[in-house]
Amino acid sequence: MAQHSEDLFKSVISHAKEYGFIFPSSEIYDGLSAVYDYGQLGAVLKKNLRDYWWKSMVQMHQNIVGIDASIFMHPTVWKASGHVDAFNDPLIDNKDSKKRYRADVLIEDYVAKLDAKIQQEVEKAAKRFNPFDETLFKSTNPRIQEYLAKRLNTMERFKTAMESNDLNAVRDLIIDLEIVCPVSGTRNWTEVRQFNLMFSTSMGSVSEEASTLYLRPETAQGIFVNYLNVQKSGRLKLPFGIAQTGKAFRNEIVARQFIFRMREFEQMEMQFFVKPGSEMEWYEHWKTKRLQWHIRLGLGANLYRFHDHVKLAHYANAACDIEFNFPFGFKELEGIHSRTDFDLKQHEQYSGKKLQYFDSETNQHYTPYVVETSVGLDRLFLAVMSASLKEEQIEQDTRTVMQLPPFLAPYKAAILPLLKKDGLPEFSMTLLKSLQPYIELFYDEKDTVGKRYRRQDAIGTPYCITVDHQSLEDSTVTIRYRDTMHQERMHSTALLAFLTQNTGMATVLQGV
Ligand code: GAP
């Protein structure tokens, strides 16, 4: 695949559409911004990723259980959680283009441009730019010095303005940096305003009785409000976890970068309830565990890094992101947060119900602390797809291959009769019928076998099984490996064990 990261990103988007992984939502009506539909292959890949997460969390841990809470929740939930008052983005409009932007993103983009300029200078010295690299500050290159000083100053002003919620200072910074609207090219900006990210709707048929509801902006609150129900009905003892996957909705203003930032997306969250005082130990535990889980996908350990939060949300006493090297750079893939007892205490206060845990060992009642792991399924999908999609030069030709981890591939193998005659399709169909209760298979008898191989490479099928005339005589078939293109003969009765062993999830789960 194109090596330039922007080209790679474009290739991922067009490949996703061409092969039925992801389509723009309501495309015949010109689409709906930042909303996407998963196609026939995307839905399976997404399901396999969800299964990997669910099994790692629930099946592999005796003290973690899974639930499925509703998207609609009592409106007071969002008051208690702080989302009604504080789940905001700072917005600014350009008066000439009438386009709306996130003020913080305009500044971040400015910093990214500075970084690119520094990178250019650093590249001359054949090094990779790292903003935390101390030696850069000792550089004698005047341009590097100028850009670094600008970067430092911008970041300091930005941080102070955001931390003190000083929206005028954010606007002043945009003006001072001479940031222009990409559409109109002017600096004719409005004031900066806070904009709540929750979507609202109403419940009830009669307007006077209708109450405002929100589409949940995170799945976590469905876990908090059910924590005591689950603990009591499951007779769970601390420490224990509750896992959940499901849709979340945010009215993102800067909705771009394909499925990286969507308005409707899916989260996979686990709240781990622990004894107060033990939360930092568990925070470190889950940090290590979650990174290991990502690395087990086999995409390359160098594609991940931690980003520890310096400025913590008021309810957290530690937080970090696992970042992934997307085609547009390292960005957040998963968040790990030590949320203290903030959420449970807030729900106790707003509901008036006790949510304390009774510790039978110490004979005490207390509110557990919570360590949360939260990963976006769509972001994970994008990470897997962009790291797997490759373009390879083979002799005079190129081939597009998606080197998906085999256990995630939508089809584990394709069954291909060499010819559409002489009893080969019949033999192939019998083989398909015997294997398909166990393994996801694709059957294809159209085109030359070479073209069929290429199509399977492009959708990430790890193995192609070709049925030829010899198969009719001795029941052997050819098995072709996606990544090496190596072929070997195998008895058809050995296929089930081979495919289960090489494309199943069990081996991967053993390491998480
Ligand atoms: N309960 C904690 C929470 O929601 P978050 O950092 O806001 O934390 C967690 O979200 C994860 O959800 C992110 O790391 C990201 O993977 C995913 N996510 C958040 N907003 C998203 C969006 N607009 N589109 C796609 N994924 C998103």
Residues whose N, C-alpha, C, O or C-beta is under 5 A from the ligand:
A	BS01	GAP	P217 E218 A220 R250 E252 I259 F260 R261 M262 F265 Q267 E332 L333 E334 G335 S374 V375 G376 D378 R379
